[in-house]
């Protein structure tokens, strides 16, 4: 079985979730290798979180671990199997502390300008309440947007709120909560149903 594992914040908990289910020893000391072979025949593909659904959808991996936020933004054609109940965070709309600039921006400009990596999420959130939004896509630190006048606010993930506070931002609206999910390629889920169901059952038993 080929398992796509996200690098970064979800990696350690992904290894813990898979530990005792498959041989995760290659993941504990990968060096510079991106594709790792385990003694039990499991192949691990390691990549940045936003690319996990791409590899799973295309069939390069049979299953993968990815945050719900990525699934909502990307809408990949995969099977969502299991809430792994780790990596908890929230998608929020935040602005600089003080008076909320949102209503004023809408009154003056006809809409609010938001900096984010999550373009679809931002559009759909504001559209749901009938508010016009101009989305500025950024790939780096979105908190910079309101600080330099690029945007009125941001749409981004937060776990503890620390980064927001350190940059003088406050949460205005919660959009959704996110946790890590186990996903599968549709063809693999059909052809390897028993193996994937066993993996899912064992991981569900370990999920916190």
Order of alpha helices (4+ residues) and beta strands (2+ residues): beta-alpha-alpha-beta-beta-alpha-beta-alpha-beta-beta-alpha-beta-alpha-beta-alpha-beta-alpha-beta-beta-alpha-alpha
